Amino acid sequence: MNKIGLLRQMIAKSNYIVFFGGAGVSTESDIPDFRSESGLYHAKMQYRHTPEEMLGANFFNRHPETFYRYYKENILHLNAEPNDAHLALVELEKAGKLKAIVTQNIDGLHQKAGSKVVVELHGSVYKNYCIKCGRKYNVDYVEQSLGIPICHICESIVRPDVVLYGEALNEIVVKQAINYIENADMLIVGGTSLVVYPAASLIGHFKGENLVLINKSSTGLDGQADLVINESIGKVLKQAVDNL
């Protein structure tokens, strides 16, 4: 039996699947990641700082105008559409197999595809708030603002509700993710090299039967997985759930 066939067999036997995904899930929607050859780290630098520096909490506080210039040009991809991976996960959820998606991505593509239960470890570009009064703003307000988006009420800075470098993950969100992973009988990890911590450490809470890793390159957990597939995650998931 080939690997896709084995994956289909695992899915058929499982009743509580959790999907844990990273940037590789969205690269097939033409959203660049950070560390691949075509990622943001290797792109021609138009700034004097690295992407990691500019997306840090300290940089946001000190240089909000430069932060937002970079953020709008490189992080907001509001015209991106869900790819085969996102759509396959929707079908898996509709079949009653997939109970939750735990994602490191902030692009909202899982919800755009139609997934209902999505735990966003690093927040979402679609949620924004005033750092002083807490008033909420949608992503269009941020995107269309000239320079730094300013609150209508108190004239303070509006920031994206995302976890910047140097900030801790939301404890409530982390507990929610851990709860899903601990209860899963199958964990599919896809599109992540598992090098971003503490998010990657959540995999250690899995106690179920089948751990599956789908990523174009190898990861540090390949040796612990029951199945490793080094191919396009969209291609793999589409074949795996076809006619499920």
Secondary structure, DSSP 8 states (H G I E B T S, - for coil): --HHHHHHHHHHH-SSEEEEE-THHHHTTT---SSSTTSTTTS---SSS-HHHHTBHHHHHH-HHHHHHHHHHHT--TT----HHHHHHHHHHHTT-EEEEEES--S-HHHHHT-S-EEETTEEEEEEEETTT--EE-HHHHHHSSSS-B-TTT--BEEEEE--BT----HHHHHHHHHHHHH-SEEEEES--S-STTGGGGGGG--SSEEEEE-SS--TTGGG-SEEE-S-HHHHHHHHHTT-
